[in-house]
Amino acid sequence: MNTAAAQFPYPWQRCKIIHLVRHGQAMHNVEGDKDRKALLSDHLFDAQLSPLGLQQVCKLRNDVHASGLLKKIDLVITSPLYRTMQTAMGVFGSESQADGGNNDKFSAIPSGLNCPPIMAVELCRDRLGQRPCDMRRRVSECQDLFPSIDFTMMDSEEDSMWNPDVRESEDEMAARMVLFMEWLWTRPEQEIVIVSHGIILQHILYVLGNDCHPTVRSALCKRFDNCELRSVVIVDKSLRVADSPLCSPREVAKLNVSRGEVSN
């Protein structure tokens, strides 16, 4: 254990290092900046990265490799929307997978020592409802496009969560993030990347920052830029004797799992 870990006030085995990444700029960001009504357009269904977004992904990939962070990551969790999966594969996939970022399909290369496993999880997807850009493709189509991503945590082939008539409320989104973080604590991996959407990452930090000073919480939860990476250490302050069993995100609702908190 290094000096920093030795000085940490909580047992290191009760901590996780979480790296939060917002997707690169996507086409709905471009169109929405021009006209917010464009976000209701069907032609933005499950929006893909823009040319600038692909450049942002390439830059973050280079930064992640240069810093040595890639070698430390145990697991990458991604929203199952196209723009987040493009970002996850482009930044954290193998060289050949990343090269596919400008094509319609990523090559199928098994995860190796230089490529952490990437898993799609429905709970960390963008705000639900009304906007076609936030509706996902069928799981079978996603598997064809991104064959190296693990889709075993996905519960249904069709997008049963998206409602064309009702936009998910802030309270519903917050409750979904609580459930997501409870599920995250059942995972055995210690250093995890979450590739998701700006508002979702903010809500994750709201959940984690409940015990922070308001000034710290405000700075911690500020809006994410496209392809921004922000890292936190979260702490399980419970006195659990045994680890929670591995389960799907929906099954975690049946478990009594203690929530982690940001160390500050």
N, C-alpha and C positions, 0 to 999 in steps of 0.2 A: 504493500500500500504506500502511495506517495505521501509527501508531507501535507499537502492540502487535504487529502482524505483523512489522515491521522488527526488533523485539527478540526474536522467537521463535528458538530455537536451531536449528531445522531449516528447510529450504526450504519455503515455504508450499505449493508445488505437490505436495509429498509428504505433505500433511496433509489430513484430512477432519474436518469438524465434524459430530458425530453427536448428534442430539437424541432421547433415548429416552423414549417415552411409554407408560405403562400405560393400558389401556382403563378407561373409567368403570365404576362399580359395575354388575355384571350380576346377573341373577336367581339364578344359581348361587352367587354370593357371599352373597346374602341368605339363601337356603335352607341353604347350607353352614354359615353361622354358627349357625344354629339346630340343625342335625343333620348331621354329616359324611356320614352314610349317604345323605342326600338327593342327594348328588352322583352316585349310581349310578342315579338315576331317569331314565327315558326322557323324561319330560315336560320335562326341562331340556336336551334335545338342542340343541346349538349355541346356548347361552344368549344371550339378548338383554340389552341394557342395562335396568336398573331405572329407575323415575322419578327416583330420586336420581342415577343414572348419567348420565341425559340432562341434568340440571342441572349436574353436574360438567363435562360436555362443553361446555356453553354458557359456563360460567365460564372454562374454559381457552381456548376460542375467543376470548373477549373479551380475555383476557390476551395471547394470541399476536398479535392484531391491534393492541392498544394498544402493545405493545413494538416493533412493526415487524419482528418475526421472520418473519412470513409472507412478506414480500417477499424475504427472503434465501434461502429454502429452494428447492433445486433439484429435490428428489425426496422423496416420501413413500412409504415401504415399509410395508405392513401385513400382518399375519397374515390368512389368509383366513377366520377365524372371524367370525361375525356381530357380536359385541360389539366387536371391534377395527376392523372395517370401519365400523361405526356411529361409532366414536370418530374414526377417520381422516377420514371424510367430514364429521362434525359440526364438527371443529376446523379442518381444513385445506381443506375443499371450498369451493365458491362459496356465496354467500348463499342462493341458491335450493336448492342441494343440502343445505345445513345445515338449512334449514327443513323438509326432508323427514324429519328425525330422528324425528319423532313418528308418522310414517306407515310403511306397510309397504314403500314403495319410494321411492328417491331419484330425483329428476328427472335426465334425461340432459342435461347441459350441458357442452360441450367445455371443456377446461382453457384458461384465459386468463392474462393477466398477473397477475391477483390470485389465481390458484389453481394451485398446483404440481401436476404429474402425480402420481397415486396408483397404486401397483402392488402387487398381492397376490403374496406369496412364501411358498411352503409351508414353507420351512426355519425360519421364525421363528414358527410357530404354537405353541400351548400343548403342554404335556406330553402325550404320546400314550398312548392305550389306556384301556380299562375305563370311564372316565367319559363318558357320552353328551354332557355339556356341552362336551367337548373334541373331539367329532366334527364335521366340517364338512359342509356341504351340497354337492350336485353343483355343479360349476363353472357349468353352464348356468343353474341357479337363482340362483347368486350374481351372474352377469352380468345377469340380469333384475332383481334387487333393487338392484344397484349398477352401472348401465350405464356410469358414468364411470370406474370403476376398471379398470385394465389387468390382465387375467388371462392374458396371453401367456406368463408364466413358470410357469404351472401345468401340470403334466405329465399329469394324468389327470382325467377327468370325475368319477369316483367317488373316495371317500376310501380309497385303498389303504394309507395309512400307519397308520390307526387300527385297533387290535386289541382286540376286546371282552374278551379273556381275559388280556392281558398289559399291564402298566403299564410305560412306558418307564423305564429305569433312569437314575440320575444320570449315570453314565458315558456312556450313549448320548446323553443330552441334551447333555452337555458336548461330545461329538464332533460333534453336529449344529450347535452354535453355532460351533465352529471352522470347519466347512465353510461356514456362513453368512457369517462374517466374511471368509473367503478369497474368497467370491463378491463380497462388498461391495467389496473392493479392485479388482475388475475393472470396477466402474462408473466412468464419467467424472465424475459429479456430485461436487461438493466438500462441499456442505452438505445433509445427508440426515436425515430424520426416520424413526425406526423405531417403529411403533405395534404393541405386542405385549403379552405377558402378564408378570406380576410375576416368576415364576421364570425365564422365558426371558431377560428383561432382566438379571436378576442373573447368569445364566450368561454372557451377552455381556460383562458387566463383569469376570467372573472371567477370561475369555479375554484381555481387553484389559489387565487389571491385573497380569499376571504379573511385570512388572518394577518394580511399585510397592513402596514400603515397606509392611510388613504392616499398620501402623496406617492408612495411606492407603487400602490395598486394602480393609480392613474397613469404613471409612467410605464408600468409593465403592460398595461392593456391598451396602449395607444394603437391606432390603426396600422395595419401591416401594408407595406409596399409590395408590389408584385415581385415575386421571387426573393423576398426577404427571409432570412433565417434568423430565428431568435431562440436562444437556449435557456432552459431553466432546470434546476434540480428540485424534484418534488420528494416529499418525505411522507412515509406512512408512519404516523405517530401512534398507531394502535399497538396493542400487546398481543397480536395474533401469534399463536404458537406454531401453527402449520400454515403452509401456503394454501391459497384458495385453488380449487381445481380449475383446469383449463375449460373454457366453455365458449359458446357463441355469444355475441353481444346481446341477443334477446334473452338468453338463458340467465345472464348475469342479474336480471331483475329479480330472479328468485333467490339470489344469494344475499347474505348479510356481509357485504364487503366494505371495509373501512375506506374512507376517502383520504387521499393524499393532500398535502398542502405545500405551497411554495416555501422554500427556505429563504428567509430574508434577515 
